[in-house]
């Protein structure tokens, strides 16, 4: 799964990594983005504009906003089958922007957090799904989930799953506004040789700790 991540680059560097997309002029660096919090994503709505979504997918048929607590991740292998996700997989895909993520390695019953990032230190995009959920009173929530897949060789010693990280060459395909159900070839682990990982402090265990110390190696 993917339960925490970062987006610490400044707007100019993010613009360089995602040429042709528009971003908010200012946003604070985030060192510990957690479920139920806002994250920056680009939906396939033809706008090519990044906006904020809540992390915790609410399917259109859900009666209650509390449903979002259950769906922070979607398994890439079953997107076309799961009632919660198959509609979004076909119609509502997004890029979720990040420059690193955390995962916990369990050894002798102790969970140790690790920070995983690109060797280039550039921002990248998780494959995501989004929804525009409407409550009975007419209020709306934009929510999303991160898609996961099997781990690459870097991740295998740390965790049995990892987020789907899309190469730049796949952005247009994933953001195609037309209905698609033929994108399973993108649901694969990112090349391990382009990534690095190291252990970090348990400071990251508490989502209230959103500061640079979270990514410092220990």
C-alpha angles and dihedrals in degrees: 000000000000115000105158136026145160140238107183104146119111120251093258093055091046089052090052091052093047106039114188096027128102125231138188109275091238137019133159121252111255121210099174114027109182136186116287090027127109119267133181117253141162112225125205093247095119092253095104085209128131117228138165123274130177113249105239118074118234113195116225091246095054113117096202133048089220086077089081093075090072103050113059092127136036123201109239093213094063105033094116092051108041113092091218094057113020094087093049091045089057099040114009117050127152146180112242109206122227143145098202144353140209131235132176123233115205117215124165089348093305121116115217119191119229130193117222124193145148119283086229089057088225125140118260140183133252115211106249144176124221139197136194099212122194122203126214090263092054098255116136136215127194108213138169147187133212117237117229135199141176116304127263122228092275093052100041095083090048107041142348094238137041135184119267105253112196123217115233090250089066099051096092092046093050092046094049103135092212120095109274132181098161102080100101091112087071093057095091137112117273116248108279093212090068094055139069135197139190137171119265137189123287084242085099091062089080112065089207087071102083104157141110094266088073092074098043112117118244 
